[in-house]
Amino acid sequence: MAKREECSPAVIRTLCEKAGFSLDPEQASQLAGYLELLMRWNRMMNLVGARHWRDALDELIMDSFHLAAFLDGGYLPALPAEPVTWDLGSGAGLPGIPLRMVWPKGSYWLVESREKRTIFLSTVLARHPLGNTHVFRGRAEEFMKGKKADLIVSRAFMPWKEMLAFVQGHLTEGGCIVFLTREELKPDPSLPWTLTATLRYTAGNCTRYFCAFTEQTVREV
């Protein structure tokens, strides 16, 4: 069996370049460090299904880079220059940690209820600081209470219709929630939400989708 590449910043830059994403030396160093920590901790606590850093890069990290392009690609209603973003049920920091390496806009909250995972996330950020990126340990209901976000990112936190009901009332006017899914979501007329954008892309030889919803406003008569 051929030996796989070393997880070095130089190799990371080359692989990302081949996939269509350019990283500067600092971003490549951060990503290599994150992957090294992810694989080390994964052996102890099963953070992700991938067992090799290259598989994690191809199957998980690339989602984050595609997401950054989606957020800046004009698909969504205009976000504030410094948006408040929530990543609910952030787990091992995917898509949030790699996303923040290439999309540092506004503030970003990694919300996770499981203590060991928040320790992992805090360890990553201590070793590889990402500006205005925070970890909240606790239930999402507790975190959201009395607050609103401009953008919510959801990757398998709960079924999408339940998720829409869960975050209803917690988005600013014009704010949106973006789902990372393996199937295209369809608008449901019974829900007070509008499907504003869908983008199909390929990562790790799999077809995936970004589906963005905005909450419908009730007009007073």
C-alpha positions as CSV (number, residue, x, y, z in Angstrom):
1,M,0.0,0.0,0.0
2,A,1.3,3.4,-0.9
3,K,2.3,5.6,1.9
4,R,0.0,8.6,2.4
5,E,1.3,12.1,2.6
6,E,2.6,13.7,5.8
7,C,0.1,16.2,7.4
8,S,2.3,19.2,6.9
9,P,1.4,22.8,6.0
10,A,3.1,22.4,2.6
11,V,1.2,19.2,1.8
12,I,-2.1,20.7,3.0
13,R,-1.6,23.8,0.8
14,T,-0.9,21.5,-2.2
15,L,-3.9,19.3,-1.7
16,C,-6.2,22.3,-1.1
17,E,-4.9,24.0,-4.2
18,K,-5.7,20.9,-6.2
19,A,-9.3,21.0,-4.8
20,G,-9.6,24.7,-5.9
21,F,-8.9,26.4,-2.6
22,S,-5.9,28.6,-2.0
23,L,-4.5,28.8,1.6
24,D,-1.8,31.2,2.8
25,P,1.0,29.7,4.9
26,E,-0.7,30.7,8.2
27,Q,-4.0,29.1,7.2
28,A,-2.2,25.9,6.1
29,S,-0.4,25.8,9.4
30,Q,-3.6,26.2,11.4
31,L,-5.3,23.5,9.3
32,A,-2.5,21.1,9.7
33,G,-2.5,21.7,13.5
34,Y,-6.2,21.2,13.7
35,L,-6.1,18.0,11.7
36,E,-3.3,16.6,13.9
37,L,-5.3,17.4,17.1
38,L,-8.5,16.0,15.5
39,M,-6.8,12.7,14.7
40,R,-5.1,12.4,18.0
41,W,-8.3,13.1,20.0
42,N,-10.3,10.9,17.7
43,R,-8.4,7.9,18.8
44,M,-9.6,8.5,22.4
45,M,-13.2,9.8,21.9
46,N,-14.5,9.1,18.4
47,L,-15.0,12.7,17.3
48,V,-15.5,11.9,13.6
49,G,-15.8,8.8,11.4
50,A,-12.6,9.5,9.4
51,R,-9.6,7.6,10.8
52,H,-6.9,9.4,8.7
53,W,-6.3,13.1,8.3
54,R,-6.5,12.9,4.5
55,D,-10.0,11.3,4.7
56,A,-11.0,14.1,7.1
57,L,-9.6,16.7,4.7
58,D,-11.5,15.3,1.7
59,E,-14.7,14.3,3.4
60,L,-15.2,17.0,6.1
61,I,-12.8,20.0,5.8
62,M,-13.7,20.7,2.1
63,D,-17.3,21.3,3.2
64,S,-16.1,24.2,5.2
65,F,-14.3,25.8,2.3
66,H,-17.3,25.3,0.0
67,L,-19.4,26.9,2.7
68,A,-17.1,30.0,2.8
69,A,-17.5,30.3,-0.9
70,F,-21.3,29.9,-0.6
71,L,-21.5,32.6,2.1
72,D,-19.5,35.1,0.0
73,G,-21.0,34.1,-3.4
74,G,-24.1,36.3,-3.4
75,Y,-26.5,33.4,-2.9
76,L,-27.9,34.7,0.4
77,P,-29.7,37.9,1.5
78,A,-27.1,40.5,2.4
79,L,-25.5,39.7,5.7
80,P,-24.1,42.5,7.9
81,A,-20.5,43.3,7.5
82,E,-19.8,41.7,10.9
83,P,-22.4,39.0,11.3
84,V,-23.2,37.1,14.4
85,T,-23.0,33.4,13.6
86,W,-24.1,30.4,15.6
87,D,-22.9,26.8,15.0
88,L,-25.3,24.7,17.0
89,G,-24.1,21.2,18.0
90,S,-20.7,22.0,16.7
91,G,-19.2,18.6,17.8
92,A,-15.6,18.4,16.6
93,G,-15.7,21.9,15.2
94,L,-17.0,21.1,11.7
95,P,-17.7,23.1,9.8
96,G,-16.9,25.9,12.2
97,I,-13.1,25.6,12.9
98,P,-11.9,25.3,9.2
99,L,-14.6,27.8,8.1
100,R,-13.1,30.4,10.5
101,M,-9.7,29.9,9.0
102,V,-10.9,31.3,5.7
103,W,-14.0,33.2,6.6
104,P,-13.2,35.3,9.7
105,K,-16.2,37.8,9.5
106,G,-18.0,38.9,12.6
107,S,-18.3,36.7,15.7
108,Y,-18.8,32.9,15.6
109,W,-20.1,30.8,18.4
110,L,-19.4,27.0,18.6
111,V,-22.2,25.7,20.8
112,E,-21.8,22.2,22.2
113,S,-23.4,20.5,25.2
114,R,-20.9,17.6,25.6
115,E,-18.1,18.5,27.9
116,K,-15.3,16.5,26.3
117,R,-16.0,18.0,22.9
118,T,-16.0,21.6,24.3
119,I,-12.6,20.8,25.9
120,F,-11.4,19.7,22.5
121,L,-12.7,22.8,20.8
122,S,-11.1,25.0,23.5
123,T,-7.8,23.2,23.1
124,V,-7.9,23.8,19.3
125,L,-8.6,27.5,19.8
126,A,-5.9,27.8,22.5
127,R,-3.3,26.4,20.2
128,H,-4.5,27.9,17.0
129,P,-6.4,31.1,17.8
130,L,-9.1,32.2,15.4
131,G,-10.3,35.8,15.8
132,N,-13.7,36.4,17.5
133,T,-14.4,32.7,17.7
134,H,-15.9,31.4,20.9
135,V,-17.0,28.1,22.6
136,F,-20.1,27.8,24.6
137,R,-20.6,24.7,26.7
138,G,-24.2,24.0,27.4
139,R,-27.5,23.3,25.7
140,A,-28.5,25.3,22.7
141,E,-31.7,26.4,24.3
142,E,-29.7,28.0,27.1
143,F,-27.3,29.7,24.7
144,M,-30.1,31.2,22.5
145,K,-32.2,32.5,25.3
146,G,-32.8,36.2,24.7
147,K,-30.4,36.4,21.8
148,K,-30.6,36.5,18.0
149,A,-28.1,35.6,15.2
150,D,-27.6,36.9,11.7
151,L,-26.6,33.4,10.5
152,I,-27.1,29.9,11.9
153,V,-25.1,26.9,10.5
154,S,-26.6,23.4,11.0
155,R,-25.0,20.1,10.2
156,A,-27.0,17.2,11.4
157,F,-27.9,18.8,14.8
158,M,-31.5,17.7,14.4
159,P,-33.9,17.0,11.5
160,W,-34.3,20.2,9.4
161,K,-38.0,20.9,10.0
162,E,-37.5,20.4,13.8
163,M,-34.4,22.7,13.5
164,L,-36.5,25.4,11.9
165,A,-39.0,25.3,14.7
166,F,-36.2,25.2,17.2
167,V,-34.6,28.5,16.1
168,Q,-37.8,30.3,15.1
169,G,-37.6,33.8,16.5
170,H,-33.9,33.7,17.0
171,L,-32.8,35.3,13.7
172,T,-32.5,38.9,13.0
173,E,-34.6,40.4,10.2
174,G,-33.2,39.0,7.0
175,G,-31.1,36.5,8.8
176,C,-30.9,32.9,7.6
177,I,-30.1,29.4,8.6
178,V,-27.9,27.3,6.3
179,F,-28.2,23.5,6.3
180,L,-25.4,21.2,5.2
181,T,-27.1,18.2,3.8
182,R,-26.7,15.1,1.6
183,E,-30.1,15.6,0.0
184,E,-31.8,18.7,-1.5
185,L,-34.4,20.2,0.9
186,K,-37.7,21.3,-0.6
187,P,-39.8,24.2,0.5
188,D,-42.8,23.3,2.7
189,P,-45.7,25.7,2.3
190,S,-46.9,24.7,5.8
191,L,-43.8,26.2,7.4
192,P,-43.3,29.9,8.1
193,W,-40.0,29.8,6.3
194,T,-38.8,30.6,2.8
195,L,-36.1,28.6,1.0
196,T,-33.9,31.4,-0.3
197,A,-31.0,29.5,-1.8
198,T,-29.8,26.0,-2.7
199,L,-26.3,25.1,-4.0
200,R,-25.2,21.7,-5.1
201,Y,-21.5,20.8,-4.7
202,T,-19.2,17.8,-4.6
203,A,-16.8,16.9,-1.7
204,G,-15.1,13.6,-1.1
205,N,-16.7,12.2,-4.3
206,C,-20.2,12.8,-2.7
207,T,-22.9,15.2,-3.9
208,R,-24.0,17.6,-1.1
209,Y,-26.1,20.7,-0.7
210,F,-26.3,24.0,1.1
211,C,-29.9,24.9,1.7
212,A,-30.7,28.4,3.2
213,F,-33.9,29.4,4.8
214,T,-35.2,32.8,6.0
215,E,-38.0,33.2,8.4
216,Q,-41.2,34.8,7.0
217,T,-42.2,38.0,8.6
218,V,-45.8,38.5,9.8
219,R,-47.1,41.8,8.5
220,E,-49.5,43.7,10.9
221,V,-52.7,44.9,9.3
